């Protein structure tokens, strides 16, 4: 039976960690994720978990600790944000290429500079091609639920996974949440039984050796296959989770998309604001909808293309700018997915919004839909690379 509680997103993730009882945590603090290792260290100190808590001198070392532990056959976890994630970047690629299913909680925060500690997705998007699975949460509940599913997914395909939530917006805000019983959580997650690990004396092996051109591209091809295979695993684990808890997830969530003529594609907590904007516009007779991306890696290209095939106009909403003088990352991925799946009808625009914690209001989203209405009526997208709610 679920337990009703009021928790911040950070505390919800830390509680999920406690319930799973991992073997090792490599920990280094950075705002706004500091509370996660802080809460978890209390669980360690109180004897509520058996985890080896290793406090290190940097985020680079935190991920290195996880790599060593996971390679030895342990379940390893960490948490970080912003510049900390970038400091880990070298080791993120190592973890992925070594096929180590580490779980990393990320409370997303703007990258410097200028110096800013508020939410956007520039940190996570900066490492989107590192080979990690990436799930994003809209709410505290989803952050908790994603974490419970993370290890099942990662260990099935031997890839590391990031569980991302929006810094301060969900990481520090307190919401009502349903927690599952610890015994049931551990039954769902299961025991970690790695097929290959360094401490197996019957199978001597090396992890992460030098790779010459004769072998390097084959290792990358295997990573790519694992990422492709992860799509089905994510859905299968979500379906099993739904059968247990009644809370259903997938690669994407479609909201009011059955008859939508205009749609936005969005990620993270702003989906809640968009949902309210859509409710109000629907009450006025507008046929508008939303696609919320839960899995950014693997990217649900076919699923988004299918959802957009009858839409006249769409906007991809990015809390990050690729600075390519063209678009944000969600728009680029979406357009590539439409092309690959033979969908050419919808007119699309890229909106950069919410950088550095700029507030995103219902009126902001309705402004986007006003633009989409004009595009749907005229068939002319105009300038496709736009900033939302910015002072010119």
C-alpha positions as a LaTeX table, in Angstrom:
\begin{tabular}{lrrr}
\hline
Residue & $x$ (\AA) & $y$ (\AA) & $z$ (\AA) \\
\hline
Unk1 & 0.00 & 0.00 & 0.00 \\
Unk2 & 1.32 & 3.44 & $-0.95$ \\
Unk3 & 2.23 & 5.89 & 1.82 \\
Unk4 & 1.11 & 9.51 & 1.47 \\
Unk5 & 3.88 & 11.96 & 2.31 \\
Unk6 & 5.02 & 15.54 & 1.61 \\
Unk7 & 8.57 & 15.72 & 0.27 \\
Unk8 & 10.79 & 17.90 & $-1.87$ \\
Unk9 & 12.09 & 16.39 & $-5.09$ \\
Unk10 & 15.59 & 16.03 & $-3.63$ \\
Unk11 & 14.30 & 14.29 & $-0.52$ \\
Unk12 & 12.07 & 12.03 & $-2.62$ \\
Unk13 & 15.09 & 10.91 & $-4.67$ \\
Unk14 & 17.19 & 10.40 & $-1.52$ \\
Unk15 & 14.36 & 8.34 & $-0.02$ \\
Unk16 & 14.25 & 6.19 & $-3.17$ \\
Unk17 & 18.00 & 5.68 & $-2.80$ \\
Unk18 & 17.48 & 4.57 & 0.80 \\
Unk19 & 14.80 & 2.10 & $-0.19$ \\
Unk20 & 17.02 & 0.56 & $-2.88$ \\
Unk21 & 20.05 & 0.40 & $-0.52$ \\
Unk22 & 22.88 & 0.67 & $-3.08$ \\
Unk23 & 26.41 & $-0.49$ & $-2.37$ \\
Unk24 & 28.41 & 2.72 & $-2.93$ \\
Unk25 & 27.73 & 6.46 & $-3.21$ \\
Unk26 & 30.39 & 8.81 & $-4.53$ \\
Unk27 & 29.36 & 12.19 & $-3.12$ \\
Unk28 & 30.32 & 15.81 & $-3.63$ \\
Unk29 & 27.93 & 18.73 & $-2.96$ \\
Unk30 & 26.73 & 21.36 & $-5.41$ \\
Unk31 & 23.60 & 23.53 & $-5.39$ \\
Unk32 & 20.79 & 22.55 & $-5.93$ \\
Unk33 & 21.53 & 18.81 & $-5.63$ \\
Unk34 & 23.43 & 19.04 & $-2.30$ \\
Unk35 & 20.40 & 17.92 & $-0.30$ \\
Unk36 & 20.42 & 14.49 & $-1.97$ \\
Unk37 & 23.77 & 13.30 & $-0.53$ \\
Unk38 & 22.98 & 15.29 & 2.63 \\
Unk39 & 19.76 & 13.37 & 3.27 \\
Unk40 & 21.36 & 10.10 & 2.20 \\
Unk41 & 24.38 & 10.58 & 4.48 \\
Unk42 & 21.96 & 10.77 & 7.41 \\
Unk43 & 20.50 & 7.40 & 6.37 \\
Unk44 & 24.04 & 6.01 & 6.30 \\
Unk45 & 24.90 & 7.50 & 9.69 \\
Unk46 & 21.69 & 6.16 & 11.23 \\
Unk47 & 22.37 & 2.65 & 9.95 \\
Unk48 & 19.29 & 2.65 & 7.71 \\
Unk49 & 21.34 & 1.54 & 4.69 \\
Unk50 & 24.46 & $-0.55$ & 4.16 \\
Unk51 & 25.94 & 1.84 & 1.61 \\
Unk52 & 29.61 & 2.81 & 1.58 \\
Unk53 & 29.37 & 6.62 & 1.51 \\
Unk54 & 32.54 & 8.05 & $-0.03$ \\
Unk55 & 32.89 & 11.81 & 0.30 \\
Unk56 & 35.40 & 12.97 & $-2.30$ \\
Unk57 & 37.09 & 16.24 & $-3.28$ \\
Unk58 & 35.35 & 16.87 & $-6.61$ \\
Unk59 & 32.60 & 15.74 & $-8.95$ \\
Unk60 & 35.23 & 14.19 & $-11.24$ \\
Unk61 & 36.30 & 12.00 & $-8.34$ \\
Unk62 & 32.68 & 11.24 & $-7.40$ \\
Unk63 & 32.06 & 9.73 & $-10.84$ \\
Unk64 & 35.46 & 8.00 & $-10.79$ \\
Unk65 & 34.46 & 6.40 & $-7.49$ \\
Unk66 & 31.23 & 5.15 & $-9.05$ \\
Unk67 & 33.11 & 3.76 & $-12.05$ \\
Unk68 & 35.49 & 1.82 & $-9.85$ \\
Unk69 & 32.72 & 0.49 & $-7.64$ \\
Unk70 & 30.46 & $-0.50$ & $-10.51$ \\
Unk71 & 33.33 & $-2.19$ & $-12.36$ \\
Unk72 & 34.00 & $-4.20$ & $-9.20$ \\
Unk73 & 30.40 & $-5.47$ & $-9.24$ \\
Unk74 & 28.66 & $-2.97$ & $-6.94$ \\
Unk75 & 25.59 & $-0.80$ & $-7.44$ \\
Unk76 & 26.92 & 2.75 & $-7.45$ \\
Unk77 & 25.12 & 6.10 & $-7.33$ \\
Unk78 & 25.83 & 9.81 & $-7.22$ \\
Unk79 & 24.09 & 13.18 & $-7.54$ \\
Unk80 & 25.12 & 16.50 & $-9.05$ \\
Unk81 & 24.09 & 19.66 & $-10.87$ \\
Unk82 & 25.32 & 22.28 & $-13.32$ \\
Unk83 & 29.09 & 22.84 & $-13.30$ \\
Unk84 & 29.46 & 19.65 & $-11.26$ \\
Unk85 & 27.99 & 17.64 & $-14.11$ \\
Unk86 & 30.38 & 19.33 & $-16.53$ \\
Unk87 & 33.30 & 18.57 & $-14.20$ \\
Unk88 & 32.21 & 14.92 & $-14.41$ \\
Unk89 & 32.03 & 15.03 & $-18.21$ \\
Unk90 & 35.29 & 13.20 & $-18.92$ \\
Unk91 & 34.25 & 10.33 & $-16.69$ \\
Unk92 & 30.67 & 10.24 & $-17.99$ \\
Unk93 & 31.99 & 9.09 & $-21.35$ \\
Unk94 & 34.19 & 6.51 & $-19.63$ \\
Unk95 & 31.25 & 5.13 & $-17.63$ \\
Unk96 & 29.13 & 4.77 & $-20.76$ \\
Unk97 & 31.83 & 3.18 & $-22.90$ \\
Unk98 & 32.69 & 0.78 & $-20.07$ \\
Unk99 & 28.98 & $-0.18$ & $-20.01$ \\
Unk100 & 28.58 & 0.49 & $-16.28$ \\
Unk101 & 24.94 & 0.98 & $-15.14$ \\
Unk102 & 25.60 & 3.82 & $-12.67$ \\
Unk103 & 22.60 & 5.87 & $-11.53$ \\
Unk104 & 23.12 & 9.65 & $-11.37$ \\
Unk105 & 20.52 & 12.04 & $-9.95$ \\
Unk106 & 20.73 & 15.47 & $-11.62$ \\
Unk107 & 18.96 & 18.55 & $-10.27$ \\
Unk108 & 19.21 & 20.62 & $-13.44$ \\
Unk109 & 20.70 & 24.11 & $-13.15$ \\
Unk110 & 22.04 & 26.75 & $-15.49$ \\
Unk111 & 25.70 & 26.67 & $-16.43$ \\
Unk112 & 27.94 & 29.66 & $-15.80$ \\
Unk113 & 28.40 & 32.24 & $-17.12$ \\
Unk114 & 27.15 & 34.60 & $-16.17$ \\
Unk115 & 27.04 & 32.94 & $-12.76$ \\
Unk116 & 23.54 & 31.63 & $-12.07$ \\
Unk117 & 22.23 & 28.94 & $-9.71$ \\
Unk118 & 18.67 & 28.68 & $-11.04$ \\
Unk119 & 17.01 & 26.15 & $-13.28$ \\
Unk120 & 17.41 & 25.42 & $-16.92$ \\
Unk121 & 18.60 & 22.35 & $-18.84$ \\
Unk122 & 21.95 & 23.57 & $-20.12$ \\
Unk123 & 23.85 & 21.16 & $-17.85$ \\
Unk124 & 22.05 & 17.98 & $-18.89$ \\
Unk125 & 21.91 & 18.98 & $-22.54$ \\
Unk126 & 25.65 & 19.67 & $-22.56$ \\
Unk127 & 26.30 & 15.96 & $-21.94$ \\
Unk128 & 23.41 & 14.56 & $-23.96$ \\
Unk129 & 25.78 & 12.73 & $-26.32$ \\
Unk130 & 27.89 & 11.10 & $-23.61$ \\
Unk131 & 26.11 & 7.76 & $-24.00$ \\
Unk132 & 23.94 & 7.96 & $-20.86$ \\
Unk133 & 20.26 & 7.16 & $-20.68$ \\
Unk134 & 18.34 & 10.29 & $-19.60$ \\
Unk135 & 14.89 & 10.46 & $-17.99$ \\
Unk136 & 13.31 & 13.81 & $-17.06$ \\
Unk137 & 10.66 & 14.42 & $-14.39$ \\
Unk138 & 7.83 & 16.94 & $-14.36$ \\
Unk139 & 6.95 & 16.51 & $-10.67$ \\
Unk140 & 8.42 & 15.27 & $-7.39$ \\
Unk141 & 6.34 & 12.12 & $-7.80$ \\
Unk142 & 7.81 & 11.48 & $-11.22$ \\
Unk143 & 11.35 & 12.08 & $-9.92$ \\
Unk144 & 10.77 & 9.43 & $-7.25$ \\
Unk145 & 9.14 & 7.02 & $-9.66$ \\
Unk146 & 11.84 & 7.49 & $-12.29$ \\
Unk147 & 14.50 & 6.67 & $-9.73$ \\
Unk148 & 12.74 & 3.46 & $-8.73$ \\
Unk149 & 12.73 & 2.38 & $-12.37$ \\
Unk150 & 16.24 & 3.60 & $-13.22$ \\
Unk151 & 18.37 & 0.65 & $-12.13$ \\
Unk152 & 16.09 & $-1.89$ & $-13.77$ \\
Unk153 & 16.47 & $-0.03$ & $-17.06$ \\
Unk154 & 20.20 & 0.66 & $-16.81$ \\
Unk155 & 21.17 & $-2.84$ & $-15.74$ \\
Unk156 & 19.08 & $-4.45$ & $-18.49$ \\
Unk157 & 21.09 & $-2.71$ & $-21.23$ \\
Unk158 & 24.37 & $-2.10$ & $-19.36$ \\
Unk159 & 24.31 & 1.67 & $-19.74$ \\
Unk160 & 24.47 & 4.39 & $-17.06$ \\
Unk161 & 21.37 & 6.51 & $-16.46$ \\
Unk162 & 20.63 & 10.09 & $-15.39$ \\
Unk163 & 17.44 & 10.89 & $-13.51$ \\
Unk164 & 16.89 & 14.60 & $-14.14$ \\
Unk165 & 14.57 & 17.01 & $-12.37$ \\
Unk166 & 14.34 & 20.80 & $-12.39$ \\
Unk167 & 16.56 & 22.51 & $-9.84$ \\
Unk168 & 14.64 & 24.39 & $-7.11$ \\
Unk169 & 11.33 & 24.10 & $-9.03$ \\
Unk170 & 10.95 & 20.45 & $-8.05$ \\
Unk171 & 14.20 & 19.74 & $-6.18$ \\
Unk172 & 13.28 & 22.09 & $-3.32$ \\
Unk173 & 9.51 & 22.58 & $-3.66$ \\
Unk174 & 7.44 & 20.30 & $-1.44$ \\
Unk175 & 4.58 & 18.33 & $-2.97$ \\
Unk176 & 2.27 & 15.54 & $-1.92$ \\
Unk177 & 3.78 & 12.26 & $-3.01$ \\
Unk178 & 2.98 & 8.55 & $-2.82$ \\
Unk179 & 5.84 & 6.42 & $-1.53$ \\
Unk180 & 5.90 & 2.67 & $-2.00$ \\
Unk181 & 6.73 & 0.14 & 0.70 \\
Unk182 & 10.46 & $-0.52$ & 0.95 \\
Unk183 & 10.05 & $-4.30$ & 0.74 \\
Unk184 & 8.06 & $-3.93$ & $-2.49$ \\
Unk185 & 10.61 & $-1.47$ & $-3.88$ \\
Unk186 & 13.47 & $-3.90$ & $-3.33$ \\
Unk187 & 11.43 & $-6.70$ & $-4.84$ \\
Unk188 & 10.76 & $-4.55$ & $-7.94$ \\
Unk189 & 14.36 & $-3.36$ & $-8.34$ \\
Unk190 & 15.83 & $-6.79$ & $-7.60$ \\
Unk191 & 19.39 & $-7.78$ & $-6.76$ \\
Unk192 & 22.26 & $-6.65$ & $-8.93$ \\
Unk193 & 23.91 & $-9.62$ & $-10.63$ \\
Unk194 & 26.44 & $-8.26$ & $-13.14$ \\
Unk195 & 27.47 & $-10.62$ & $-15.90$ \\
Unk196 & 31.08 & $-9.37$ & $-15.79$ \\
Unk197 & 32.97 & $-7.67$ & $-12.98$ \\
Unk198 & 36.57 & $-7.17$ & $-11.87$ \\
Unk199 & 36.35 & $-9.13$ & $-8.62$ \\
Unk200 & 35.25 & $-12.33$ & $-10.35$ \\
Unk201 & 38.38 & $-14.46$ & $-9.97$ \\
Unk202 & 37.06 & $-17.00$ & $-12.46$ \\
Unk203 & 36.93 & $-14.41$ & $-15.25$ \\
Unk204 & 40.00 & $-12.16$ & $-15.26$ \\
Unk205 & 39.26 & $-9.03$ & $-17.28$ \\
Unk206 & 40.23 & $-5.45$ & $-17.95$ \\
Unk207 & 37.82 & $-2.50$ & $-17.85$ \\
Unk208 & 38.45 & 0.52 & $-20.05$ \\
Unk209 & 41.74 & $-0.46$ & $-21.71$ \\
Unk210 & 43.28 & 1.48 & $-24.59$ \\
Unk211 & 41.34 & 0.84 & $-27.80$ \\
Unk212 & 43.01 & 1.08 & $-31.19$ \\
Unk213 & 41.19 & 2.00 & $-34.43$ \\
Unk214 & 40.82 & $-1.74$ & $-35.04$ \\
Unk215 & 38.29 & $-2.00$ & $-32.18$ \\
Unk216 & 37.11 & 1.49 & $-31.19$ \\
Unk217 & 34.21 & 1.92 & $-33.60$ \\
Unk218 & 32.83 & $-1.54$ & $-32.77$ \\
Unk219 & 32.55 & $-0.55$ & $-29.11$ \\
Unk220 & 30.61 & 2.55 & $-30.13$ \\
Unk221 & 28.34 & 0.48 & $-32.37$ \\
Unk222 & 27.56 & $-1.75$ & $-29.40$ \\
Unk223 & 26.77 & 1.31 & $-27.27$ \\
Unk224 & 24.45 & 2.56 & $-30.01$ \\
Unk225 & 22.65 & $-0.78$ & $-30.11$ \\
Unk226 & 22.20 & $-0.75$ & $-26.35$ \\
Unk227 & 20.70 & 2.73 & $-26.56$ \\
Unk228 & 18.27 & 1.56 & $-29.26$ \\
Unk229 & 17.36 & $-1.52$ & $-27.20$ \\
Unk230 & 16.66 & 0.71 & $-24.20$ \\
Unk231 & 13.47 & 2.10 & $-25.76$ \\
Unk232 & 11.64 & $-1.18$ & $-25.32$ \\
Unk233 & 13.15 & $-1.75$ & $-21.88$ \\
Unk234 & 12.01 & 1.68 & $-20.65$ \\
Unk235 & 8.46 & 0.96 & $-21.79$ \\
Unk236 & 8.44 & $-2.59$ & $-20.40$ \\
Unk237 & 9.71 & $-1.43$ & $-17.00$ \\
Unk238 & 7.17 & 1.42 & $-17.01$ \\
Unk239 & 4.35 & $-1.01$ & $-17.74$ \\
Unk240 & 5.44 & $-3.30$ & $-14.91$ \\
Unk241 & 5.70 & $-0.28$ & $-12.62$ \\
Unk242 & 2.16 & 0.77 & $-13.59$ \\
Unk243 & 0.81 & $-2.71$ & $-12.84$ \\
Unk244 & 2.33 & $-2.40$ & $-9.36$ \\
Unk245 & 1.59 & 1.24 & $-8.47$ \\
Unk246 & $-1.12$ & 2.38 & $-10.90$ \\
Unk247 & 1.13 & 5.21 & $-12.15$ \\
Unk248 & 1.77 & 4.86 & $-15.88$ \\
Unk249 & 4.77 & 6.27 & $-17.72$ \\
Unk250 & 6.31 & 5.88 & $-21.16$ \\
Unk251 & 8.85 & 7.48 & $-23.45$ \\
Unk252 & 6.51 & 10.44 & $-23.95$ \\
Unk253 & 3.21 & 11.65 & $-22.55$ \\
Unk254 & 0.57 & 12.96 & $-24.96$ \\
Unk255 & $-1.86$ & 15.52 & $-23.58$ \\
Unk256 & $-4.93$ & 16.52 & $-25.63$ \\
Unk257 & $-3.22$ & 15.34 & $-28.81$ \\
Unk258 & $-6.05$ & 13.29 & $-30.37$ \\
Unk259 & $-7.44$ & 16.21 & $-32.38$ \\
Unk260 & $-4.73$ & 18.83 & $-31.83$ \\
Unk261 & $-3.93$ & 21.15 & $-34.72$ \\
Unk262 & $-1.20$ & 22.98 & $-32.81$ \\
Unk263 & 1.14 & 21.40 & $-30.27$ \\
Unk264 & 4.15 & 22.10 & $-28.13$ \\
Unk265 & 6.92 & 19.66 & $-27.25$ \\
Unk266 & 8.31 & 20.24 & $-23.79$ \\
Unk267 & 10.39 & 18.64 & $-21.07$ \\
Unk268 & 10.46 & 18.88 & $-17.26$ \\
Unk269 & 8.36 & 20.90 & $-14.83$ \\
Unk270 & 7.14 & 23.41 & $-17.42$ \\
Unk271 & 4.81 & 20.71 & $-18.70$ \\
Unk272 & 2.55 & 21.47 & $-15.73$ \\
Unk273 & 2.31 & 25.13 & $-16.75$ \\
Unk274 & 1.67 & 24.09 & $-20.34$ \\
Unk275 & $-1.11$ & 21.74 & $-19.23$ \\
Unk276 & $-2.94$ & 24.62 & $-17.54$ \\
Unk277 & $-2.49$ & 26.85 & $-20.59$ \\
Unk278 & $-3.95$ & 24.13 & $-22.79$ \\
Unk279 & $-6.94$ & 23.65 & $-20.47$ \\
Unk280 & $-7.76$ & 27.33 & $-20.75$ \\
Unk281 & $-7.35$ & 27.40 & $-24.54$ \\
Unk282 & $-9.42$ & 24.23 & $-24.95$ \\
Unk283 & $-12.21$ & 25.94 & $-23.00$ \\
Unk284 & $-12.12$ & 28.62 & $-25.71$ \\
Unk285 & $-12.52$ & 26.01 & $-28.43$ \\
Unk286 & $-8.86$ & 25.84 & $-29.52$ \\
Unk287 & $-7.53$ & 22.46 & $-30.67$ \\
Unk288 & $-4.18$ & 22.51 & $-28.90$ \\
Unk289 & $-2.08$ & 19.83 & $-27.25$ \\
Unk290 & 1.26 & 18.88 & $-25.72$ \\
Unk291 & 3.89 & 16.19 & $-26.04$ \\
Unk292 & 5.94 & 15.86 & $-22.86$ \\
Unk293 & 9.26 & 14.09 & $-23.32$ \\
Unk294 & 10.19 & 11.78 & $-20.46$ \\
Unk295 & 13.02 & 9.91 & $-22.18$ \\
Unk296 & 15.47 & 12.24 & $-23.89$ \\
Unk297 & 18.02 & 9.46 & $-24.34$ \\
Unk298 & 17.03 & 7.33 & $-26.10$ \\
Unk299 & 15.18 & 10.02 & $-28.02$ \\
Unk300 & 11.59 & 8.94 & $-28.90$ \\
Unk301 & 11.79 & 10.11 & $-32.52$ \\
Unk302 & 9.25 & 7.68 & $-33.98$ \\
Unk303 & 6.78 & 8.25 & $-31.15$ \\
Unk304 & 6.94 & 12.04 & $-31.51$ \\
Unk305 & 6.65 & 11.81 & $-35.30$ \\
Unk306 & 3.55 & 9.67 & $-34.95$ \\
Unk307 & 2.03 & 12.12 & $-32.45$ \\
Unk308 & 2.71 & 15.10 & $-34.74$ \\
Unk309 & 1.66 & 13.61 & $-38.08$ \\
Unk310 & $-1.76$ & 15.34 & $-38.14$ \\
Unk311 & $-0.65$ & 18.59 & $-36.49$ \\
Unk312 & $-0.46$ & 21.78 & $-38.57$ \\
Unk313 & 2.13 & 23.61 & $-36.44$ \\
Unk314 & 4.35 & 22.78 & $-33.47$ \\
Unk315 & 6.85 & 24.49 & $-31.20$ \\
Unk316 & 9.78 & 22.69 & $-29.59$ \\
Unk317 & 10.41 & 24.31 & $-26.20$ \\
Unk318 & 14.05 & 24.25 & $-25.07$ \\
Unk319 & 15.44 & 25.35 & $-21.70$ \\
Unk320 & 18.82 & 25.36 & $-23.42$ \\
Unk321 & 20.32 & 26.94 & $-26.51$ \\
Unk322 & 22.72 & 24.99 & $-28.68$ \\
Unk323 & 24.15 & 28.32 & $-29.94$ \\
Unk324 & 24.15 & 26.99 & $-33.48$ \\
Unk325 & 22.34 & 30.12 & $-34.79$ \\
Unk326 & 19.48 & 27.81 & $-35.74$ \\
Unk327 & 17.57 & 26.08 & $-32.92$ \\
Unk328 & 17.56 & 24.33 & $-29.56$ \\
Unk329 & 18.31 & 20.62 & $-29.09$ \\
Unk330 & 14.71 & 19.39 & $-28.82$ \\
Unk331 & 13.81 & 21.12 & $-32.09$ \\
Unk332 & 16.82 & 19.61 & $-33.85$ \\
Unk333 & 16.03 & 16.11 & $-32.60$ \\
Unk334 & 12.34 & 16.47 & $-33.44$ \\
Unk335 & 12.96 & 17.67 & $-36.99$ \\
Unk336 & 15.42 & 14.83 & $-37.59$ \\
Unk337 & 12.82 & 12.40 & $-36.27$ \\
Unk338 & 10.09 & 13.78 & $-38.52$ \\
Unk339 & 12.37 & 13.53 & $-41.57$ \\
Unk340 & 13.49 & 9.99 & $-40.72$ \\
Unk341 & 9.88 & 8.87 & $-40.30$ \\
Unk342 & 8.61 & 10.49 & $-43.49$ \\
Unk343 & 6.47 & 13.18 & $-41.82$ \\
Unk344 & 6.65 & 16.50 & $-43.67$ \\
Unk345 & 3.33 & 18.23 & $-42.97$ \\
Unk346 & 3.78 & 20.11 & $-39.67$ \\
Unk347 & 5.44 & 23.52 & $-39.63$ \\
Unk348 & 7.79 & 23.87 & $-36.68$ \\
Unk349 & 9.48 & 26.61 & $-34.68$ \\
Unk350 & 12.15 & 26.49 & $-31.98$ \\
Unk351 & 11.54 & 28.43 & $-28.78$ \\
Unk352 & 14.32 & 29.04 & $-26.24$ \\
Unk353 & 12.77 & 29.82 & $-22.85$ \\
Unk354 & 13.30 & 29.80 & $-19.10$ \\
Unk355 & 17.09 & 30.18 & $-19.17$ \\
Unk356 & 18.69 & 30.91 & $-15.82$ \\
Unk357 & 15.39 & 30.42 & $-14.02$ \\
Unk358 & 13.33 & 32.98 & $-15.99$ \\
Unk359 & 9.74 & 32.42 & $-14.91$ \\
Unk360 & 7.50 & 30.55 & $-17.33$ \\
Unk361 & 3.88 & 31.61 & $-16.95$ \\
Unk362 & 0.63 & 30.27 & $-18.36$ \\
Unk363 & 0.49 & 33.45 & $-20.44$ \\
Unk364 & 3.94 & 32.63 & $-21.84$ \\
Unk365 & 2.75 & 29.29 & $-23.18$ \\
Unk366 & $-0.43$ & 30.85 & $-24.54$ \\
Unk367 & 1.73 & 33.35 & $-26.43$ \\
Unk368 & 3.46 & 30.41 & $-28.10$ \\
Unk369 & 0.10 & 28.93 & $-29.09$ \\
Unk370 & $-0.94$ & 32.31 & $-30.52$ \\
Unk371 & 2.13 & 32.16 & $-32.76$ \\
Unk372 & 1.28 & 28.59 & $-33.75$ \\
Unk373 & $-2.28$ & 29.58 & $-34.65$ \\
Unk374 & $-0.94$ & 32.16 & $-37.12$ \\
Unk375 & 1.46 & 29.60 & $-38.60$ \\
Unk376 & $-1.34$ & 27.04 & $-38.96$ \\
Unk377 & $-3.55$ & 29.59 & $-40.72$ \\
Unk378 & $-0.90$ & 30.95 & $-43.11$ \\
Unk379 & 1.38 & 27.95 & $-43.59$ \\
Unk380 & 4.35 & 30.28 & $-43.03$ \\
Unk381 & 6.58 & 29.56 & $-40.03$ \\
Unk382 & 8.53 & 32.80 & $-40.44$ \\
Unk383 & 11.53 & 33.04 & $-38.13$ \\
Unk384 & 11.92 & 29.53 & $-36.71$ \\
Unk385 & 14.53 & 30.40 & $-34.05$ \\
Unk386 & 12.90 & 32.46 & $-31.29$ \\
Unk387 & 13.36 & 33.45 & $-27.65$ \\
Unk388 & 10.33 & 33.59 & $-25.32$ \\
Unk389 & 9.69 & 36.37 & $-22.78$ \\
Unk390 & 12.99 & 38.11 & $-23.41$ \\
Unk391 & 13.58 & 41.87 & $-23.24$ \\
Unk392 & 14.89 & 43.04 & $-26.61$ \\
\hline
\end{tabular}
